[in-house]
Structures are given as C-alpha cells and as structure tokens.
Amino acid sequence: MNKFFILFFFLIFFNHSSADDKIIYLDVNFLLTESEAGKYINKELQRINNINIEEFKKIETSIKSDEENLLKQKNILKEEDYNLKIKDLKSKYNSYQKLKNLKNSELKEIRDESANQVLSAINLILADYSKKNQISLIIEKKNIVIGKTELDVTKDILDLLNQKIQKVELKKWMIN
C-alpha cells in the first residue's frame, strides 16, 4: 500500500507541467502554395514546363514526320538503306526520350530545391515564433485529426513568411 501511495504521489506531482505546454499547428502545404515565394515558384515552374512542352512537341512532330516519310519510301528503298534509316529514327527517338527525362528530372530538382529554401525560411520563422510565444510543440495540420481553430497559426506564419521572402532564386534550368 505504501508503494502505491508513493507512485500515486509522483504521478500527480510530476505531471502538472504538461498542462502549461502550448501546442499549435499549421498547414505547411498552404504556406508553400499561397505564400508570395510559393506563388512565384509555381509560376516560374509552370513557365519552364510550358517551354519544355513546346520543345517536346517540335521534336515529336519532327520524329513523326520522319517516320511517315520513311514509311512512304519503304517500297522504294533497298532493305539495307531502309534498316539504316529505321535505326537512325530509333536513335533520334531514344535521344528525345533521354532529353525529356533529363528535363523532367531537372524540373523536379528545381522544384525540390526551391521548396527546401522556403521550408528553411519557415523553420527559422517557426523557431523565432515559438520562442516569442513560448510554444512547446508545433504540429503539421495534416497530422491533426481534430483541433481547435484557435491553435491554427497558418495565417500568422504566412504573413511572417511573406515579410521575410517574396522570391526564391531558381537554379539555372536551361539544358543545351
């Protein structure tokens, strides 16, 4: 009985501090898409993607045209010449696929790097915000099942983020 009393005393005595802890949450995806820097990044990535798509369309059109011309010449050309042109066409197509994969992976890399820059800024803001407001724990909104809306500080952090950065320097993206 004496052990039970001591255990009960320790649980009551040392558990009071958790009631003083401040917990907040925020929506990081919202910050990445709706901040000035996030909007700039999305706009630039869309612009780069549109340029890539136009380039891809031109190459695809050229390859299709070459293929159609080759099919028209199938009966006229010698088998050796025809096979050589098919091989050349396949090579052109493989080069196109490599270029497309390279451009797409570079675009993904630019997106990831620029998002990491914004996330770094958010982390600095959150560290400062938690010190100033004596916050013990910050949780991402996607991990919350139910929470008081008063605990959501996304708008406050968005304002601070927009004050801190409006643009992010994007990596050189042109591949020759």
C-alpha positions as CSV (number, residue, x, y, z in Angstrom):
1,M,0.0,0.0,0.0
2,N,2.9,2.3,0.8
3,K,4.4,1.8,-2.7
4,F,1.0,2.6,-4.3
5,F,0.8,5.9,-2.4
6,I,4.4,6.9,-3.4
7,L,3.7,6.1,-7.1
8,F,0.4,8.0,-7.0
9,F,2.2,11.0,-5.4
10,F,4.9,11.0,-8.1
11,L,2.4,10.8,-10.9
12,I,0.4,13.7,-9.6
13,F,3.4,15.8,-8.6
14,F,5.4,15.5,-11.8
15,N,2.5,15.5,-14.3
16,H,1.4,19.1,-13.6
17,S,3.8,20.7,-16.0
18,S,2.2,19.3,-19.2
19,A,-0.9,21.5,-18.6
20,D,1.3,24.6,-19.2
21,D,2.6,23.4,-22.6
22,K,1.4,25.4,-25.6
23,I,0.7,23.5,-28.7
24,I,-0.1,24.9,-32.1
25,Y,-0.4,23.6,-35.6
26,L,-0.1,24.9,-39.2
27,D,-0.6,23.9,-42.8
28,V,2.8,23.7,-44.5
29,N,1.3,22.9,-47.9
30,F,-0.8,26.0,-47.7
31,L,2.3,28.0,-46.9
32,L,4.2,26.5,-49.8
33,T,1.4,27.3,-52.3
34,E,-0.1,30.5,-51.0
35,S,2.9,32.5,-49.9
36,E,4.4,35.1,-52.3
37,A,7.6,32.9,-52.7
38,G,5.4,29.8,-53.3
39,K,3.3,31.5,-55.9
40,Y,6.5,32.8,-57.6
41,I,8.0,29.3,-57.6
42,N,4.8,27.8,-59.1
43,K,4.6,30.5,-61.8
44,E,8.2,30.0,-62.8
45,L,8.0,26.2,-62.8
46,Q,4.9,26.4,-65.0
47,R,6.7,28.7,-67.4
48,I,9.7,26.4,-67.6
49,N,7.3,23.4,-68.1
50,N,5.5,25.2,-70.9
51,I,8.8,25.9,-72.7
52,N,9.8,22.2,-72.3
53,I,6.4,21.0,-73.6
54,E,6.8,23.2,-76.7
55,E,10.2,21.9,-77.3
56,F,9.0,18.3,-76.9
57,K,6.1,18.9,-79.3
58,K,8.5,20.2,-82.0
59,I,10.8,17.1,-81.6
60,E,7.8,14.8,-81.6
61,T,6.5,16.4,-84.8
62,S,9.9,16.0,-86.5
63,I,10.1,12.3,-85.5
64,K,6.6,11.6,-86.7
65,S,7.3,13.4,-90.0
66,D,10.5,11.4,-90.5
67,E,8.6,8.2,-89.7
68,E,5.8,9.0,-92.2
69,N,8.4,9.8,-94.9
70,L,10.2,6.6,-94.2
71,L,7.0,4.5,-94.4
72,K,6.3,6.2,-97.8
73,Q,9.8,5.2,-99.0
74,K,9.6,1.6,-97.7
75,N,9.0,0.0,-101.1
76,I,11.4,2.3,-102.9
77,L,14.5,1.9,-100.6
78,K,16.8,-1.0,-100.5
79,E,16.4,-3.1,-97.4
80,E,19.8,-2.1,-96.1
81,D,19.0,1.6,-96.5
82,Y,15.6,1.2,-95.0
83,N,17.0,-0.6,-92.0
84,L,19.7,2.1,-91.6
85,K,17.0,4.8,-91.6
86,I,14.9,2.9,-89.1
87,K,18.0,2.6,-86.9
88,D,18.6,6.3,-87.2
89,L,15.0,7.1,-86.4
90,K,15.1,4.9,-83.3
91,S,18.3,6.7,-82.3
92,K,16.6,10.0,-82.7
93,Y,13.6,8.8,-80.6
94,N,15.9,7.5,-77.9
95,S,17.7,10.8,-77.8
96,Y,14.4,12.5,-77.4
97,Q,13.3,10.3,-74.6
98,K,16.6,11.0,-72.8
99,L,16.2,14.7,-73.2
100,K,12.6,14.5,-72.0
101,N,13.6,12.5,-68.9
102,L,16.5,14.9,-68.2
103,K,14.4,18.0,-68.5
104,N,11.6,16.4,-66.3
105,S,14.1,15.4,-63.6
106,E,15.8,18.8,-63.7
107,L,12.4,20.4,-63.3
108,K,11.7,18.2,-60.3
109,E,15.1,19.1,-58.8
110,I,14.4,22.8,-59.2
111,R,11.0,22.4,-57.6
112,D,12.5,20.4,-54.6
113,E,15.4,22.9,-54.1
114,S,13.2,25.9,-54.2
115,A,10.7,24.3,-51.8
116,N,13.5,23.5,-49.5
117,Q,14.6,27.1,-49.5
118,V,11.0,28.1,-48.5
119,L,10.9,25.4,-45.9
120,S,14.2,26.6,-44.4
121,A,12.7,30.1,-44.1
122,I,9.6,28.6,-42.5
123,N,11.7,26.7,-40.0
124,L,13.5,29.9,-39.0
125,I,10.3,31.8,-38.6
126,L,8.8,28.9,-36.5
127,A,11.8,28.8,-34.3
128,D,11.5,32.5,-33.6
129,Y,7.7,32.4,-33.3
130,S,7.9,29.6,-30.8
131,K,10.5,31.4,-28.7
132,K,8.5,34.7,-28.7
133,N,5.2,33.0,-27.9
134,Q,6.6,30.3,-25.6
135,I,5.3,27.5,-27.8
136,S,6.3,23.9,-26.7
137,L,5.1,22.0,-29.8
138,I,4.3,22.8,-33.4
139,I,2.4,20.1,-35.4
140,E,1.7,20.0,-39.1
141,K,-2.0,20.2,-39.8
142,K,-2.1,17.1,-41.9
143,N,-1.3,15.1,-38.8
144,I,-4.2,16.6,-36.8
145,V,-7.4,14.7,-36.6
146,I,-9.4,17.3,-34.6
147,G,-8.1,20.6,-33.2
148,K,-9.3,24.0,-32.1
149,T,-9.1,26.5,-34.9
150,E,-7.6,29.0,-32.4
151,L,-4.5,26.7,-32.4
152,D,-4.0,27.1,-36.2
153,V,-1.3,29.7,-36.8
154,T,-1.0,29.2,-40.5
155,K,-2.2,32.7,-41.4
156,D,0.2,34.3,-38.9
157,I,3.1,32.3,-40.2
158,L,2.0,33.1,-43.8
159,D,2.2,36.9,-43.0
160,L,5.7,36.5,-41.5
161,L,6.8,34.4,-44.4
162,N,5.6,37.0,-46.9
163,Q,7.5,39.6,-45.0
164,K,10.7,37.6,-45.0
165,I,10.8,36.3,-48.6
166,Q,8.8,37.1,-51.8
167,K,11.1,35.4,-54.3
168,V,13.3,32.4,-54.4
169,E,16.3,32.2,-56.7
170,L,15.7,29.3,-59.1
171,K,18.6,27.1,-60.2
172,K,19.7,27.6,-63.8
173,W,17.4,25.4,-65.8
174,M,18.4,25.6,-69.4
175,I,20.0,22.3,-70.7
176,N,21.7,22.6,-74.0
